[in-house]
Amino acid sequence: MVKHRLRQDIEMTDMEPASLENLCVLYHSANYIVVNKHWDIRIDSKMWYEKQTVQSQLKLRFPDLVDPGTYYGFRFCHQLDFSTSGALCVALSKAAAGNAYRCFKDRLVTKAYLALLRGTVEKETMTLNFAIGKNIAEGKTHMMCIDGTEDCENPKPSQTELKVLEYGTYDGEPVTKVLLQPLTGRTHQLRVHCSAVGHPIVGDYTYSLGKDNSPYRMMLHAYNLRIPLPKEPIHVTAPDPFLPHIDTKWVPERLMKTLEGALEHLLDWCKEEESKPPDETSLVDEKISSPEETEEQRAQCQQWLSEWSLD
């Protein structure tokens, strides 16, 4: 089992556009690869003109690991938005993909994200409970929305934990650095929840309705990923890119919680929840923690199963 931590590479290239060559590997074993996805690259694409993807980066770096029995050559265990950077897990076999899928399906995976939010978030700890659905309004069908919004279709329970880390400014405007833990996995969940409380993510062009277009990227990063696989537990950190010596426009002014302390508290809580019998677990309310699969999960499972049958 090999683990790579390439902090220096990340700091040198974070503000530069993505390229096929600058794939940063955080973890590599016989069964899985975890990469630090760049903020300026898609995971995969069926469009002929999309030449630059994580899929293409993996093929270039690991040509011997490409699986011709799958459409993309690699099995991505989960998704990150095009503009989101950070830890992304890739399975190297159908058995490894199945084991990872079960962890996601059973809500055993812990994910923590870093973000810079517009404005000053007054409460140091918040639980964001907004059901999220598809926006079917004309011109907004690429977006999600919260329950109660006009033209919000099929909203589903969604929950995010927010912890304030630092207050400061970005390019002279007040911002708050936060640690976000999604307890459900809805499309654009963190972006929608932060926007819903009046603190959209810095650089989120979509959920600022095109107004926040000056930052070089959207400030959302998948910082920590923990997948408690029975035979090969994975716990990987993708180094914090929101540091003043990387981006001088971010100026921290007041520290509320250290990132290390906040993450340790989160992981201790998750381990405590895992140790409880199922009927005592209080991770989320009964409606959210139902074992019933979501449409997204079923679609992902069906995609994997169809690929496995080609082997």
N, C-alpha and C positions, 0 to 999 in steps of 0.2 A: 504494500500500500504506500503510495507516494503522495506527499502533500507539498504543494508549491505556494509560497507566499511572496509575491512579486511586488511589494509595496512601492519600490523605487520606480518600476516600469509604469505603475498606475499613476503615480504623481507626475511623471514626465509627459504622459500622453493623454491625461484626462481631458484637457481642453482642446486637444487636436481631433480632427475628424477620424472616424474609424477607417481602418484599412484591412485587407485580408490577412496581412502579416501580424497585426498587433493583437492577437488572441492571448489573453492572460488566463493561464490555468491555475486554479486554486487547489484542486484535488484531482488525483488520477489513480485509479485502481483497475483491476481486471474487469470490474463490473460497471464502474461509473466514472464520468468526468464531470467536475464542477468548474465552470468558467466564470470569470468576472465580465459579464456582458457589457460592452461599450454602450454609451447613451445614444449613439448615432447609427444604430444598425438593427435590422429586423432579425428575428430568430430564423425564419425560413420564408420562402415565397415560391409560389407557382408561376409567377410572372417572369417571362423570359428576360425582361430588361432589369430585373432585380439581381444583379450579379454579386452584390456585397451583402452577405448574410452570415449569421453565426454558423449556419449549415455549411457555407462555403469556406469559412475560416477553419472549421473542423476537418473538412475534406483536405484542405491544404496542409494542415499540421499533422493529421493522423490518417493518411491515405489507406493504411493497412487496416484501419478499424471501420471503414465504410461498409455498411450492410446493404448489399444490392437488393435484398428482399424487402426493403422499406422505401417509401417514396422519396424521403429526404436523405436517406443514408444513415441517419442517426435518430434515436428515439428520445425526444425531449420530454422530460417528466412533468414539466409544468410550463407556464407561460410568463413572459414579462413583456410589457408594452414596448413598442418601438423606442420611445424616449426614456424608458427606465433602464438604469444600469444595475449591475450587481450580480449576485450569486444565482446561477442557472445550472440545474442538474440535468445531465444527459446519461441515459442508460445505454450500455453497450451490448445488450442481448435482450431477447424477449422475456427471459426469466427475470432479469434484473428490472426491466420495465414493469413487469407484473408486480414484483415485490414493492417497488416504489409506489405504484398506483394504489395498492392496498393501504399504504400508510396515508396517502392523501385522502382516499375515500373514507377511512376511519378517523379522520381529523387528528392524526397523531403528529403531523408535521408542524414545526414551529418556524414562523417567518417573522423577521423584524426588519423594518425599513427605516431609513433616515430620510428626512425631508426638510427643506426650508419653506416655511409658509409665510404668506403675505400678512403683515400686521403683527400685533402683539396678542398672543393667545393668553388670556388672563388666567384661566384655570390651569394649574400645573399638571393635573391628571384629568382626563376626560374619557368617558365611554360614549362612543358615537353609535347610536342606534337609529339608523334610517334604512327602511326597506328600499331596495334599488331595483329599478325596472328599465326597460328599453324605451328610449325617447322616440316616438313615432311621428313627431312634428316634422313638417316639411323643412328640409335643410338641416335637420338635427338627428337623422337616423343613425349617424355614426357615434352618437353620444348615449350615455345612460343618464338616469335622473332618479330623484327620490320620490317616494310615494307622496301623493298630493299634488305633484306637479302636473299641469295640464299635458295631456297626451303621453302620460307615463303608463306603459303597458306591462302587465304581469309583474308588479314589484314583489321582490322576495326579501325575507328578513336578512339583515346584514349588520355586522357588528365589528367595530374597530376600537382598539385601546390606544390612547394617545398620551404620551408623557413629554413634557417640556424639558429640553436639555439646556438651551441657551437663548438669550435674547440678544439681538444685535441689529445690524443694518446690512442691506444688500444694495449696492450702488446708491447709497444715501437714504434708502427707504427702509422703514422698520420691518423686520422679519423675525421669525421664531424658528429655531432649530428643534425638531421633535423626533422622537422615536415612535413609530407606528407598528402596531401588531394587529393584522387582520385575523379575526376569529372565524370569518367566513371568506369565501373566495369568489365574490362577484366581479364581473367585468368592470374595470376602472374603479373598483371600490374605494381605494384610498383617495383618489383624485376627486371622486364625487362626494365622499364624506367630508373631506377638508373644505371643499367649496361650499358645502351645505351649512357649515358653521361660520361662514364668512371669512375663511382663511385659505384661499386657494393656494396650491403649490406654486412656488416661484417658477416662472417659465412655462406654465401649463397653458399653451396657446388655445387648446380646445375648450377647456372649462373656464377660461377667462373670456370666452367668445371673441378670441382673436386680439384681445387688448394687450396681453402680457407677452410681447414678442421681442423684447430687447435682450434678455439673458441668452447666453450661448447654448443652453440646454434646459430641460425641465429638471428641477432639483428634487428628484426622487430616486432613491438608491436601495436596492435589496441588500441590506447589510449583513444579515445573519440568516443562515439556513440550517435547520436541524431536522434530519430524517431518521427516526429511530428504527432502522432496519434491523431485524433480529440478528443476522450474522455479520453485518457490516454497517454499524451506525455511522451516519455522516453528520458532521458538525463543522461548518465552514463559515468563515467571516471574510467578506469582501471589503477591504479597507475603506475607511471613510473618505470620500472625495470632497466633502464640504469643509475644507480647512483653508484658513486665510493665506497660507503660503502656496496653495494651489490656485485659488481664485481670490485675488486681492480685493474684489468687490464685496466679498463677505467679510464683515468686520464684527466679530463677537464682542459683546459689551458686558454681559452679566451671565455667569454660569449658575444654573439651578441644580442640575444633576450631571455627574460625569457619565459619559456614554458607557463606560465599563460597569459602573454601579447599576445603571438602569437595566443593562442587558443581563447582568447577573441576577437581579431581582426577578426579571421576566422569566429566565430559564429555571430558577428555583421554583417559581410558581407553577410553571408547566410540569416540572417533574413531580411536584406535589399532587397536581391534578391527575397525572398519569397513574400515580400509586393508589388512587382511590378506587373502590369498586364502582362499576359503571353507574349504578343507581344513585351514587353520592356525588358524582362528578358535577361540578357547577360551572363548567367552562363557559357555556352560554345558556340562554333559556331553552326550555324544552322544544319550542317550535324551531329554533335555529339548530339545535344539536340533534335533531332527528336523524336516524341513520339512512333515511331515504336519500337516494342519489339525486343530485341536481341534473338539469338537462345538460349543463356543460360537462359534468363528470361522465354522464352516460355517453355523450358524444366522444369525449376523449377515450373512454374505454373501448367504444366501438371502433375507433380509428386504430387503436393499438391491436385489437383482436383481428381486424381485417388484415393488418400488416403481418401479424404472426402467422396467419394461415398461408401466407405466400412462401414461408420457409420450407 
